[in-house]
Amino acid sequence: MAFLALGLSGCAMSDSDLSAIPQMPSASAVGQGGTQMLSQAGRDARAPSGYLAFCDRNPDECRTHPGEPARIKFTSELWDRLEKVNLVVNTTVKPEDDKEHYGVNEFWTVPVDGEGDCEDYVLAKRKMLVLLGVPEAALRITVVLDRGIVRHAVLTVVTDQGDYVLDSLKNDILTTDKADYVGVERQDPASRTGWVALR
């Protein structure tokens, strides 16, 4: 599992230190108002082309799971899984642009070669968490703008104590109000298309 990787063209990059592992936040530390920044949904949206191509190649990775909870209970066990998976993928996968890696601008995949861009990190984290028993419906691929201009992908985990962001650029797992991104679109099992635009 350590070598699962994922990718997205134009991903933001960072050389930040990867040594710190965050402590589990208390329930009172989760902001109720700000956590909606990346999760406040608008109209149905078309899935990103890279995701659609990934699903064409890997239909088992994109099946819907009726009856799975779209929001899960926040527990210490869940937090432990999130921080371990985030750290393993962030420290194992080497950032590599799709153009350099595959010769195309946009190629989402779960490679085993240890290289990928931000979408690939997201797919690796999602796959590992599903294998660890986290319901896939609560794991949402989210496209954001970093510094207002660079498209970037993160994994959002929807819980009863707020939404949490697993990011290839940092080991700290943050609530969406602390992630400092502008949301573009994200997966939503309640949407007709499976994706929604973010306000």
N, C-alpha and C positions, 0 to 999 in steps of 0.2 A: 504493500500500500504506500510505502514511503516514496515511491517514484512516480505516483500518479501526477500528471501535470495538465494545465489548461491554457487557452489563448484568446486575445482580442486585439485587433489592430488599433494603434494609437493609444495604447495603455500608458498611464502615468507610471513613472519609474522612480525608485528611491533607493539610496544606499544607506538608509537608516539602520541603526544597530538592532540586531535581531535577538539579543540575549535576554531581554526582560520579559518575564511572563506575568501577566496581570493577575491581581487577586480577584476573587469572586466578589462582585458588588453586592451591597445589601439592597433589599427591596426599596428602602427609602432613598437610595442613591439614584434610582431610575426615574428620570424626569417624565412626568405624565404629559406635559404639553409638547415639549420639543421632540419627543420620540416619533411624532407623526411626519417629520420633515421628508423622509424618504418613503414613507408608507402611505401618505395621503393620496388616494387614487382618484383619478379622473376617468376619462373615457377609455373604452377598449382600445388597445394598441396592437399593431402588427409586431410579431416577434422579430428580433434582429435577424438579418439574412444569414449571419454566421451560425446562429442557433438553429434555424430551419434546416440548413445544410447538415449540421451535426446530427439533427434528429433523423434526417433522411438516411444518413449512414449508420446511425445507431438507434433504431426505433425503441429498443428496450430501455434506453436511457431517458426516454421522453414520454413514457406511458403515463396516463393519469391513473390515480389510485383512489377510486370512490370509497368514501368512508374514512379516509385518513384525516386526522385533525389538521386543519390549516393553521392552528395556533396551539402551541404546546406549553405545558407547565414548565416554568423555570425552576430548576432544581440544582443542587450542588453537583449531582452526577452529570447533568446536561452541561453545566459550565465546565466541568473537567474535560468532557469530550470535546467541547468547542475549542478550548485553549490548546489542548494537545494536538488536535487536527490542524488548527491554524498554524501552530509553531512547526509541526512536521513538514507541512507543505511549503511554508515560507522559507524554511532553511534548507530544504532538499531540492526544490525546483529552481533552476537558474533562469532568470529573466531573458527571454529571447523573442524578438519581434517576428511576427508571422512571415513577413517578406524575407527576412534573413533565414528563417527556419524552414519554411515550406515553399518559398518563391511566389507566394500570393499575399495580397493585403489582408485578407480576413479568412482565418481557418481555425474554427473552434474544434478542440479535440481533447481527449484524455490520453495523452501519450505516456509511454513508459520510459522515455529517453532522458527524463529529468530536465527538460527545457520547455518553456512555454511563456505566453504572455498572460495578461490579467484574466481573460476569460478562461484560460486553461487552468489557472490556479483555482478559480471558482468551481469549475467542473470537477477537479480533483477533490476539493474540500467537500462538495456535495456528495460525491460518490462514497468517500470515506465515511461521512456521517450517516449516510443511508445504511452502509454495511454495519455500522455500529448501532443501528436500531432507531435512528432519528427519522421521524416521518418525513418523506420527501415533500409533501404538500406544505410543510412549514419552512422549507428551505427555498428561498426565492433568489434567483439570479436577478441582480439589479444593475442597470446601466446608469451611470452618473457622470457629471462633469466635475473634473478636478481642477481647481483654480479657475473655474468658470469656462475653461476652453478645451481641455483635453478629455476625450471620452475614456472612461475607465469602467471596469466591472468589479463588483463586490458580491459577496454572498450575504444575504440578509436572513436572519433566523427570527421567525415570528413567535413570540412567547406571550404568556399572560402578564408579564411584567415589562413589556416593551419589546421593541425590535432591536436586534444586535447585529453589528456589521463585522464580518470577517474579511479582512483586506490583505492583499498581497504586499501592500506598502508598509504595513506595521503589524507587529505582534499583538499590540493591545487590541482587545475586543471592545468596541465602543457602542453605546446606544446611538441611534441614528441622529439625534440632536448634537452629539459630540463629533460625528464623523466629518463635518464641515464639507459636505458635497452638495451639489445641486442635483436632485433626482431627475432622470429623464424618463425611464420606464422600468417596469419590473414584472416578474411573473406573478400571476394571481389566479389561483384555481377557480375563483368565482367569476372570472371574466369569460365571455364567450370565446375570445381568441386565446385565452391563457396568459395574456399580458395586458397591463394597464399603463397609461401615461401617468406620470407623477406630477402633481402640482407643486 
